[in-house]
Amino acid sequence: MVSSEPRAWSWVLDRVLKRPIVSMLAAGAVLVALAIPVFHIHTADTGVDGLPRSLEVMQTYDRMQAAFPGEQFTADIVVEGQSLDQSQIQAAAAEMRQIARDSDQFQEPVTVDVSPDKHVAVIEVPLAGTGTDEASTDALATLREDTVPQLFPNVSGGEVVGVSGFTAGSVDFNDLMAARVWWVFGFVFLMAFLLLLVTFRSIVIPIKAIVLNILSVSAAMGIVTYVFQDGHFEDLLSFDSTGGVAAWFPIMLFVILFGLSMDYHVFILSRIKEAVDRGEPTNSAVSHGIKSTASVVTAAAMVMVGVFGIFATLQFIDMKQFGVGLATAVLIDATLVRGVILPATMTLLGKWNWYLPSWLEWIPKGPALEGSPEPHREGSSEHPAVRPDPRPAEA
């Protein structure tokens, strides 16, 4: 009889199960090394820098910026009131011009625009830097925290309602994401934990699944940071680094990858749990479960890598980040995480994989596991009791 198990995965898995500690540490070290760039990640709105320079409109834009470099990115000081003192606004703008001449954070020309009804005035202050780099964000912070309170302590007939502009929008979006992203993480982790807890009646399985997903997401984000923020492989991927990662990308990567990886994670664990419920030891069940699903998981991963990889060929840098990030994330998750770390940790934990505290015994079995026999305990020589034949004995 010819085995249907893939030879490559059988070869890898046999060695992983033989040396689970070494395999887990080696794969974990690779993932941690890939994730190191995440510690200096800088997210920002890529803006016009994310558009391909081959477009005619961008070529025109670049010529305009070369001719008028001071007007590239501005911070807009917005003053609103029913009866604004125009002379006070002009005096504040004149002081701002003097500050710009003496500072390396601001540039000229500083201009003033007033609405037709005289109720709103906007003082535009060009900022140093590219609009999203550290120089621009530092200049914005100085403007908001020091310069504006100094120049506009009290405006007759109105008040400063804010400092807006491209840089301000990017900074505010990043701050909002940083404040709210933990709610997203918490919700996803909680729902995943509860669903896996009910499905497999174990608290170890969901905790381990969450940790593995964090590792794969961190490694993928590290690769994206290394490539697109730090500017490696620019010629290979045909892009110019903007010095940051698209602000929307980290949370998008996390949500998409978590959903995809949990799909075949449950698929693999279901096969392992079925083998355990049939009485197989954990080592044998892990080997059978992963080998029997390896072809399907690998094929699905390759399809997704190919689809996401297409985005890396597009000219828009945001789409390149999307393609490279998700393609590498799926590849890492389907190989190092599910093919090495998962079986290694399950082998090391043994029967503790299915640990459920006594106070959670009320959780019902899932529909797929309802008719499964009681799990065989490793090291036990007990056999199922022989039930008497209910049919009457023949004379």
C-alpha angles and dihedrals in degrees: 000000000000115000116237092206114114110253096218095053091041090055092048096043094049089058093043092053091045093055106020097161094051091044093049094048094046095049091042091052091053092051093047091049091051091049096052095093089061089076091071098035116146118196122199143148105274091210116171091345088070093059121092113259090218090078113101092227090055092048089054090046092052091051090051092050091048089054095043106027095162093065098055100102124006138182111224117215104205118204119184133184144129094249110020119190100237094193091055091050092051091047091051090049090051090053089048090054090053091049090050091053092052097040132073091208097065133047138196151292100057107192136189125215122187125194118242092251091051091234098112131043126184122197110197115209118186112224130215119249133033097303097259104042127097093267092058095044091048090050091050091050091051091049094049099040103035116009101045095046088049097048099035107036090140126002115200110242096002149031142233106265097185151309111261138168137109096302092044091050092050093048093046092048091051091049091050092048091048091051097045103032091084089062089056092047092047094049094048093046093047094050092046091048094050095046094048091043091056094041099049100019092229134111093203096060096057094043091051092046091054093048092049092050091050089053094051094045092048092049092050092048089049090056092048091049092048093049106036105025098036092039104237123155092015093147093046094051096032100235141118115230116244092199094250148054122256107271094229096049105079095057091041091052091048096050097043096043093045090054095046096044094046089055097064092029088066089043092056095042091050091059091047093048091049090054092048091050089053088059102262118144115253094253092053092043092051092049093048095043097050096039092049092051100035095094094051095044093046093048092049091048093050091051091051093045089052094048095046091042090063089067089060089065094059121102097233110093094215090058091047090055090048092051098043093042098050095038093053092041093055092044092051093044095050095047117026097025105038097024100044117010096040097053092039094053093043090052092049093048095046112171090001088077087078098043114144121174115240091243089063096051089105090075106110123233117259118255092254092054100039096101097038118121121246112283116262112244114231113246093019122126094196118127127203112270115259110243118217118249106258092207117100115256115256117241 
